[in-house]
Amino acid sequence: MTAPLQPLVILYDGDCRFCRAFAQIARRAARPPGIRLLPFDDPRAVRILEVVPEVVRHASVHAADARGLASATEALRLILTRLRGGRLLLAIELYRIYPVVARNRSLIGRFVPDLPRPPVS
């Protein structure tokens, strides 16, 4: 018997409009047992991200689970496994565009709703 899944922790830039929108979408689309969201400036996120150089820390999304910490494209792949419809996005390899999106998130953020930070969970 396998251990039950625990919530995935998504660590994101709470000051980034695109990142906040992505976090809200991920929360709504999460399959059980759900996800937890922590902006980079939350003390728990700071502890989790201590091993990541600061320059890298703020350049991408990160995801943590019982196996450890993933960043950038690998984090997105992990996140997609926990979302409704995420397996389809994995199958068509949508995650491959992550580097382009990450480099242009300020520009892309102009075209998404300016949502507040999701509640920290």
N, C-alpha and C positions, 0 to 999 in steps of 0.2 A: 504494500500500500504506500502511495506517495504522500508526502506531507502536503497539507493544504497550502494553496498559494497565499502569500501575504500581499498586502497592498504594495504596489510599486511606488517609489518616491521619485517624483519629477522635480528637479532643481532647475529653476529658470530665472531669467533676468526680469525682476518685477518692475523695472523702470522702462522696459521695452514694450511698446504698444503691441507689436506683433506677437511677442512672447506671452503677454497677458491673454491675448485672444486665443492663442494656441492652448494655453493652460486651461482656459474656460471650456474650450471644445473638447479637450482630452477628458476633463472631469465629467462632462455630460455623456461622452461616448464610452466611458470605461465599463468594462465587464466586471462582474464580481471577481475578486474581492475589492475592486476599485483601485483608486490611486490616491496618493497623498501629494499635495503640492507645497513646495517650499521655495520662496524667492531666495535669491543668493544672499540677501542681507539678513535672513533669519538665522539666529544663533545655531540652530540645529544644522542648517545647510552649510554654514561656515565650518562646522566641525567635520561634516561629511566630505567637504571639498578641500580640506587642508592639504591633501596629497596632490592636488592639481595646481600647477603653477598659476598665479593670478592672471597672467595674460591669457592663458588658455581657458581659465575658469569663466571669464566673462565673454568669451567668443562663441560659446555654444551651449546647448542644452545638455543636461546630465540626467541620468536615471540610476537609481540604486535599488537593489533587491538583495536577497539573502546571498546571492553569488558574488556581489561586489558592485563596483561603480563602473558605469559606461558613459562615454562622452560622444558628442557630435553624432555622426551617422550611426554608430553602434547604439547610442542611447535612443535615437529615433526608432531603430529597428525593434528594440526592446519595448518601447512605448506602444508601437503599433500592434505588438502581440497581445496587448491588454485592452485594445479598443474594439468596439463593435465595428466590423468592416475593415479592421486593420489588417487582417490576414490577406484580404484581397489587395490592399495597397502594397503589402509585402510581395505578393505574387507578381505584381506588375512592376516591382522594383522602384516604386515611387521614391523610396528613401534615398536613391542615388542622387536626387537633385538637392539634397540637404546642404552640401557645401555652398551652392549658389544662393539658396535661400538665406543661410546664415550670414553670408557676406553682405546681403542686400536687405536685411530685416528692417532697417530704418526706412528705406524707400518703400518696401512692401507694407510696412506699418501704416503708411498714409492711406492705404486703401481698405483697412479693416476697422471695425468699430473701436472707439477708444473706451475699452471696458476697464472697470476698476480691477485691482488685484483680486483674484479669487481668495476666499477665506483660507487662511492657513489651516491645514488639517494634520 
